[in-house]
Amino acid sequence: MIQDIFPMHLSNEYHKKVPQADSFLMIFKDNRILAKNDGQVCYLTYKELSEICRGMGKEIPACVYLFSIGEDDYFLTDPGEGIEVLGFVYYKMFETRTMQPKERVLAAATAWHLYVWYRDNVYCGRCGHKLVHSEKLRMLSCPDCNNMVFPKIAPAVIVGVTNGRKILMTKYANREYKRYALIAGFTEIGETLEETVQREVMEEVGLKVKNIRYYKSQPWSFSSTLLCGFFCEVDGDTDITLDTEELAVGEWFDRDNIPVEDDGVSLTREMIGVFKTGGEKNL
């Protein structure tokens, strides 16, 4: 999956660092990231941006330390309009999923998660004053009312609903992702993860489930989410009643006829691959 980058490691503790010449800069515009992809994705370095800014007579923008992966430090910055770099373009975040190497895809996703958090938390939601960054933690605080704001991580479930040798696969309605997936949804206030599984399956395909078993989790920073994977069995009627606002397709597939493979990126695809080989029986 996207986070499986061993022997490298994502060090996500906040430190008050300053960028070095070879530090990578994560630059976003809307839902796009500035990168170069010549077989391997690469990001602008602090040295490259500094040279561009000096050549344009512009001040080098402030940079916020995000994390490190291996020997590489990553910083968030916003150079504003007018910055053009030969070979670099703004890619949709969705497009980065299939890029290589995997550690830089993880960097893009994790940086996006933090970018969205910083972008959406400029002012205090309690009193309206401007937030300031903690010197020691990944935390924004309000100097007026002492409100503390930490990065948002939303729990959600991925559900492999099975019926003997068959698994229920779906396609989203009105989403950029058009391939087969599994049922998924966010946990609501007051729910356990297992209750989320039952509710989401009932809401999206009208089925009851039993024997809910936890499989594995995955940070999915594209949506600020921690995904929790579960397998379960259909309980009773197997006829699908599709919620057409959420899903475009819902179908049962035999283990031998599943039309997708594990892509090494998502928990969804790994779970489908596990079912294809009968691995869900060992949970």
C-alpha positions in Angstrom: 0.0 0.0 0.0 1.0 3.6 -0.3 2.5 3.8 3.1 4.7 0.6 2.6 8.1 2.3 1.9 10.4 0.1 4.1 13.3 0.5 4.7 12.5 4.2 4.4 10.3 5.8 7.1 8.0 8.7 7.3 9.0 10.9 10.2 6.0 13.1 10.8 7.0 14.9 14.1 6.9 18.7 13.8 10.2 20.5 14.2 10.8 24.2 13.7 13.3 23.7 10.8 14.5 25.9 8.0 14.8 24.5 4.5 18.2 23.5 3.1 19.2 23.8 -0.6 18.0 20.2 -1.4 14.8 20.3 0.7 11.7 19.5 -1.4 8.9 22.1 -1.6 5.3 21.0 -1.7 3.4 23.6 -3.7 -0.4 23.3 -4.3 -3.0 25.1 -6.4 -6.6 24.1 -5.9 -6.4 20.3 -5.9 -3.1 20.1 -7.8 0.5 19.7 -6.9 3.5 21.2 -8.7 5.8 18.3 -9.8 8.0 17.0 -12.6 7.3 13.4 -13.7 10.0 12.0 -16.0 9.4 8.4 -15.1 10.0 9.4 -11.5 8.1 12.1 -9.8 10.2 15.0 -8.4 9.4 18.2 -6.6 11.0 21.7 -6.7 13.9 22.2 -4.3 14.5 25.2 -2.1 17.6 26.0 -4.1 15.6 26.0 -7.4 12.9 28.2 -6.0 15.4 30.6 -4.4 17.1 31.1 -7.8 13.8 31.7 -9.6 12.7 34.3 -7.0 16.0 36.1 -7.1 15.8 36.2 -10.9 12.3 37.7 -10.7 13.2 40.1 -8.0 10.7 38.4 -5.7 11.1 37.6 -2.0 11.5 33.9 -1.2 8.2 32.8 0.4 8.0 31.4 4.0 8.3 27.6 4.3 6.7 25.4 6.9 8.3 22.1 7.8 6.1 19.1 7.1 8.0 15.8 7.5 11.0 13.8 6.4 11.3 10.6 4.4 14.7 9.0 4.5 17.2 11.8 4.1 14.7 14.1 2.4 13.0 17.0 4.2 9.7 18.3 2.8 8.3 21.8 3.3 5.0 23.5 2.5 5.2 26.9 0.7 3.2 29.2 -1.6 5.2 31.2 -4.1 2.1 32.9 -5.5 1.3 33.5 -9.1 3.8 33.9 -11.9 6.2 31.1 -11.0 7.0 28.9 -14.0 9.6 26.2 -13.9 10.7 24.3 -17.0 9.5 20.7 -16.9 7.2 21.3 -13.9 3.4 21.2 -14.1 0.5 21.1 -11.7 -0.8 17.5 -11.5 -4.2 16.6 -10.1 -3.7 14.8 -6.8 -5.7 11.9 -8.2 -2.9 11.5 -10.9 -0.1 11.1 -8.3 -1.5 7.8 -7.1 0.1 5.8 -10.0 3.5 7.7 -10.0 6.8 6.4 -8.8 8.7 6.1 -6.5 6.2 5.2 -3.8 7.8 7.3 -1.1 7.3 10.4 -3.1 3.6 9.5 -3.8 3.2 9.1 0.0 4.9 12.5 0.4 2.4 14.1 -2.0 -0.6 12.6 -0.2 0.6 13.5 3.3 1.6 17.0 2.3 -1.8 17.4 0.7 -3.4 16.4 4.0 -1.4 19.0 5.9 -1.9 21.7 3.3 -5.7 21.3 3.5 -5.5 21.5 7.3 -3.4 24.7 7.3 -5.5 26.2 4.5 -8.7 25.6 6.4 -7.5 26.8 9.8 -6.2 30.3 9.5 -8.7 31.7 12.0 -10.0 30.4 15.3 -13.4 28.7 15.0 -14.3 29.7 18.5 -13.5 33.4 18.6 -12.3 34.4 15.1 -8.8 35.5 15.9 -5.9 34.5 13.8 -4.2 31.2 14.8 -0.5 30.9 15.4 1.7 27.8 15.0 3.1 26.1 18.1 6.9 26.2 18.4 7.0 22.5 19.5 3.9 20.6 18.1 1.9 20.2 14.9 -0.7 22.4 16.4 -2.3 25.8 15.9 -3.4 27.8 18.9 -5.4 31.0 19.4 -3.6 33.6 21.4 -6.9 35.1 22.5 -9.0 32.2 23.8 -6.3 29.5 24.0 -8.2 27.2 21.6 -5.9 24.4 20.2 -6.4 23.0 16.7 -4.7 19.7 15.7 -4.7 18.1 12.2 -8.0 16.5 11.3 -8.0 12.8 10.8 -11.4 11.3 9.9 -12.0 7.6 10.6 -13.7 5.6 7.7 -14.3 2.0 6.8 -13.6 -0.1 3.7 -15.9 -3.1 3.6 -15.5 -6.4 1.8 -19.0 -7.9 1.8 -18.8 -11.6 0.9 -21.2 -14.4 0.1 -19.3 -17.7 -0.1 -17.0 -17.4 -3.2 -18.5 -14.0 -4.1 -17.6 -10.5 -3.1 -19.7 -7.3 -3.6 -17.9 -4.7 -5.7 -19.1 -1.2 -6.5 -18.5 1.8 -8.6 -19.0 5.3 -7.3 -21.5 7.7 -8.8 -20.3 11.2 -9.8 -16.7 10.6 -8.7 -13.4 11.0 -10.6 -12.5 7.4 -9.7 -14.4 5.1 -12.2 -13.0 1.7 -11.3 -14.4 -1.1 -9.2 -14.1 -0.6 -5.4 -15.6 -1.8 -2.2 -18.2 -0.2 0.0 -16.8 2.7 2.0 -17.9 5.4 4.3 -17.1 7.7 7.2 -17.8 6.9 10.8 -20.4 9.1 12.3 -20.7 10.6 15.8 -21.3 7.9 18.5 -20.6 4.9 16.2 -18.2 2.1 16.6 -16.4 1.1 13.4 -18.4 -2.1 13.3 -21.6 -0.1 13.5 -20.3 2.0 10.6 -19.8 -1.2 8.6 -23.4 -2.3 9.2 -24.9 1.2 8.5 -22.9 1.9 5.3 -23.7 -1.5 3.8 -27.4 -1.1 4.5 -27.5 2.5 3.2 -25.6 1.8 0.0 -26.8 -1.6 -1.1 -29.6 -2.6 1.3 -28.0 -5.6 2.8 -27.6 -6.9 6.3 -24.2 -8.3 7.3 -22.7 -10.6 10.0 -19.3 -11.9 11.2 -17.6 -8.6 10.9 -13.8 -9.0 11.1 -11.1 -6.4 11.1 -8.4 -6.7 8.5 -6.0 -3.7 8.4 -5.8 0.1 8.4 -4.3 2.7 6.0 -3.7 6.4 6.2 -5.5 7.9 3.2 -4.4 11.5 3.2 -6.1 12.2 -0.1 -9.3 12.7 2.0 -7.7 13.3 5.4 -8.8 9.8 6.4 -7.7 6.8 8.4 -9.2 3.9 6.6 -10.1 0.7 8.5 -10.7 -2.4 6.5 -13.2 -5.0 7.4 -14.5 -8.2 5.9 -18.0 -9.4 6.7 -20.6 -11.9 5.3 -24.0 -11.1 3.9 -26.8 -12.0 6.4 -29.9 -13.3 4.5 -31.1 -11.7 1.3 -28.4 -11.1 -1.3 -30.5 -8.9 -3.6 -28.8 -5.4 -4.0 -30.8 -2.2 -3.5 -28.5 0.4 -4.8 -28.3 4.0 -3.4 -27.9 5.7 -6.8 -26.8 9.0 -5.3 -23.7 7.2 -3.9 -23.1 4.3 -6.2 -23.4 3.8 -10.0 -22.9 0.0 -9.9 -23.1 -2.8 -7.3 -22.3 -6.4 -8.4 -21.4 -9.8 -7.0 -18.2 -11.2 -8.4 -17.0 -14.8 -8.1 -13.5 -15.2 -6.7 -12.2 -16.3 -10.1 -13.7 -13.5 -12.1 -12.7 -10.4 -10.2 -11.8 -7.7 -12.8 -9.1 -5.8 -10.9 -5.7 -6.5 -9.4 -3.9 -5.2 -6.3 -2.2 -2.0 -7.4 0.1 -1.8 -4.4 -1.4 1.6 -3.5 -4.8 1.3 -1.8 -6.3 -0.8 1.0 -9.3 -1.4 -1.2 -7.3 -3.1 -3.9 -5.3 -5.1 -1.3 -8.5 -6.4 0.2 -9.8 -7.4 -3.2 -6.5 -9.3 -3.8 -6.8 -11.0 -0.4 -10.3 -12.2 -1.3 -9.1 -13.5 -4.7 -6.7 -15.9 -2.9 -9.1 -16.9 -0.1 -7.1 -15.0 2.5 -10.1 -13.5 4.2 -10.9 -16.9 5.6 -7.9 -16.7 8.0 -9.2 -13.5 9.8 
